[in-house]
């Protein structure tokens, strides 16, 4: 199956300009396809921590030149101009990723889709416009891209540190598929997009098929088999040790998730994002399990515990300000 070719446009003010978040955005797009062009808008010297990430992914920058009160609008307009130029002049690019939730980009999204382009939108839940969300072909909240789970130590640019690390990367790739399985050849293409210097020989394997067998033999969460002469790889049905939220531990669990969001640079999150993160690790979670009828009542209790403050935005959408 042919993978899409992406152009990525990042509004740094919306993305929070944190290196780990930008890396996660790029990784999410690379799992879906190739990035042929990338640009970030609003770059200044205070974002110098992004240099390695931007250079290693061949992103160009549009600097933030502060002049007058409409400086942000000028950057938005520049992003639109650049995106349209790419859409008309580069036939290789069939997909666009726009990291910003500003409703002003809705006409751009509509025009790109009318040209037959796929549009992936990514934004903080705090600022994401409902209009922008509905206009995109696919939309992801930045909080879910910048996963709240503790990340493993990143590998140096040269190669994966260990078999365990590449195995964990394979699990992430499989988790991002519509089905938790894929062709081994497709998996190798994805690994090479994420790490261009990946080579199975670094792990003592003459072929990628033998590498898959090695990974599967070391990781009980993965399995492989042959289907119509093609090697397949998938996650197993084996579950982690069952964890439950109870009336005695739920506050500490929620406190931990809120702290992780805060550490990742998210001062405000949509309640649905918090609940989705909880349900991912506790699939059987329900409000009744911890003594409440509705999730809003859970939020009020956490507010009393001084873990968050419930706020309403201009669209009358509930947001949680993490204390």
N, C-alpha and C positions, 0 to 999 in steps of 0.2 A: 504494500500500500504506500502510495506517495505521501510523504509528509509535507505539511504546509510550509511556506516560506514567509517569515514574519518580518515586519518593521515594527520596532518598539519605540514608543514616545513616552517619556517619563516626566511628569510634573513633580519636581523635587519637593515643592512645598506640600503637595498632597501625600507623597510617599514617605515623608519624614526624614529623608536623606540619611538613613542609617545603613551602613555597609551590609549588615546581615540581612536586612529587609530587601535591599536591592539585589543581593545575591540570590535570595529566595525567589524573587520575581523572575529573574533571568533563568533560573533553574526550571521554574514552572513552565516558562515559555519553551525552553529547549526540550523539555520532555514531550511537548506537543509538536515541535518542528524546528527547522533551522532559523536562526536569526541572521538575516542578511544585512540589516541596518538598524542601528540604535542611536537615539538621541535623548539627552536629558536637558531640561529647561530650568533656568533659575540658578545655575551653578555659580558659586562664589568661593573664595579662598577658605571659608569656614567649612567647606565640604571636602577639604583635601584628603580626608580619610577614604574617600570614594575613588581616588586616583587609580589604585591597583585594580579594583573591580572594573572600572570603566575602560582602562587601557587593555586589560586582558580579554575583554569582550568587544573590543574595537568600537566602543561607543564614542560619539562626538558630543560636545557640550555647547549649549547656548548660554552664555553668561548672563547674570542678572546685573544690568546697568541701571542703577537707581536714579530715576529722574522723574519728578512729579508724582502725583498720586495714582496715575494709571499704569504704573510699571507692570503690575501683574497682568493687566489686560493685554499689554503689548506682547508678553510672552505667550499668552493663550492664542493670540492671533498668529504669532509666528509658528506655533505648533500646528495650527490648522493649515497654514500655507504650506509648510513642509510636508505634511501628510498628503495633501492633495497633489503636490508636485510628484511625490513618490508614486501615488496611485495612478497618475496619468503617464509617467515617464519610465517606470520600472515594471515591465510586464511579469518579471519573475516573482514579484511579491504579491501573494494572493491573500495574505492575512495581516491584520494590524492589531497591535496591543497598545491600548491607551491607558496609562496609569494616572488616572484622575477621575474624580466623580462629578466634576463641574457640569451642570446642566447646559452650559454654553456650548459644550462639545456635541450636544445631541444632533444638530444639523450636520456636523461632520460625520458622525456615525451613520446617519441616514444616507448621506451621499456615498460614502464608502460601500455601504451595503447595496445601493442601487447600481454600483459598478461591479457587483459580484464579489466583493471582498468580505471575508470573515472578520468580525471585529470582537476581540476579547477586551473587556473592560475590567480594570482592577482599581479599587479605591478603598480608603478607610470607610468603615461604616458610619463614622461620625459625620462625614461630609458628603457621602454618596447621595446623589440626587435620584429619586425614584424614576424620573424621566430618563436619565442617562442609563440606569440599570435596565429598564425595559427596552431601551433602544438597541442595546448590544446583542450580538449573536450569542455571546456567553459572558457571564459576569462573575467575578470572584471578589469577595471582600479581602482586603489586604491582611486583616487579622488572621484569616484562614491560610493565606499564602505564607505569611511569616508565622509558621506553626508555633503554638505555645508550648509544645513538648521540648524538653531540653535537647539541644542539638548535639550530635557527636562532634568531637574535635575535628575541624576541617583538615583535609589533606593538603599538603603543599602542592604548588602548581604543577610540579613535575609528574607525579603519579599518585595512585592510591597508596596509603600507608600500609594497609593490611587487607587480607581476604575478608575479614570481618566488616571492614568499612565498605568495600565494594558490595558485599552481600546486603548490607543495610541500604545502600543506594538502590540496589535492585528492588528491594521491598518497596521503597518510596516510588519507584517508577511504576511498578505493578499496581500500587494503590491508586495511582492517578489515571488508570485505564478505566474504560467503561466496564470491562470485565477484568477480573484479577488474573488474567493470563495473556500471553502474547507469544509470537514466534521468536525463537532465539535470535534469528537474523535481525529482526526489528529491535530486539533488546540491545544487540551490539551497536546498531546504528545510534540508538538513544544514548548509550554509554559514551560513545565517541563524540557525540555533540556536547555532552556535559564535560567530558575530559578528552580533548583531542589526542592526547598522547597515550590513551588507554591501549594496552596490548596484552592479550591473554598469556603471551610468552613470559611476561613479567612474573607470572604466578606458576611457571613451570609447565604450561599446557601448550601442546603443539597446535591445537585447534580450539575454536570458541566452544564447540560442542563438549570437548573434554573439560574446558573451564566451567561450563554450566554444571556438568556432573560433579566437579569438585565443590562448587559452591553449594549445590543441593545436599551433598554428603555431609557438609559442615553446618548447614542451617536447616533445622526441622520445620521452619516456617515456609520453606520453598520445596517445590517438587517439579520434576520434568518428565516428559514422555514423548514418544514419537507419534505423530498424527499425519497420515497421508504422506509419509516419507519426510516430514518436517519436524524438527525438534521444537517442542513447546516448553514453556516454563510458566509456573503459576504459584500463587500462595496456597498453602495448605489450609484445611479447615481447622487445624489445631489452634485452640484459643489460649490466650494468656491465662494465668491463674485468675479465677473469678474474683472481681472486686465489687463491693456493694457500698452504696451510700446509705448511711443509717442516721437516725436522729442524733447519735452521739458524735459522728465524724464529719457530717456534711459541711459544717461551717469552715472547718480547717481545709477541706478539699476545695471549697469555693475560694477561700482566701489564697490558696496556692495558685489557682488559675488566674485570679485577678492580679496577683503579684507578677506572674509570668507575662501577662499582657502589658503590665506597666513597664517591666524590664525591656520588653521589645519595642517600647516607645509609643504605646497606645494609652493615652490618658483617658480616653472615652471609647466605649464600645457599645454596640447595639446589643440588647438582651438576647436576641436570637443567636448572636455569635457566641456568647458565653454558654448558652444552653447547648448549642451544637458541639462545642468543645467538650462539655461534660458528657454528653450522650455518646461521643466517639469512644471515650474510655470506659463509660458506664452505660452500655446499651440498654439496660433494663431500667434506667433512671426514670422516675416519675415523681411529681410533686407530692403525691399522696404517700410515697415511700418515706418521706421525711416530715410528714405532718401538715402539708399545705394542699389547698385545692387548686391554686393557680400559680404560675411562675412569677407573676407580679407580686404575689404575697411573699415569695421567697426573696425578691428584691427588696421589699420593704423591711424584712427582717435583717438582711445584710446592711441596709441603711442604718438600722438601729445599732448594729454592731460596729458602725463607723468604718465599714470597709468600702463603702461607695456612697455616692449621692445620686439619686434619681433626678434626671433633668428632662426637659422637653425641648426639641429644636424648633426651628421656624416652620417645619412641616408637621408639627405636632407629633413627632416620632420620639419615642422614649429612648434616651441615651443614659448610660451608666458612667458617671465620672468616678474613676478609681481614686480613692484617697491614699 
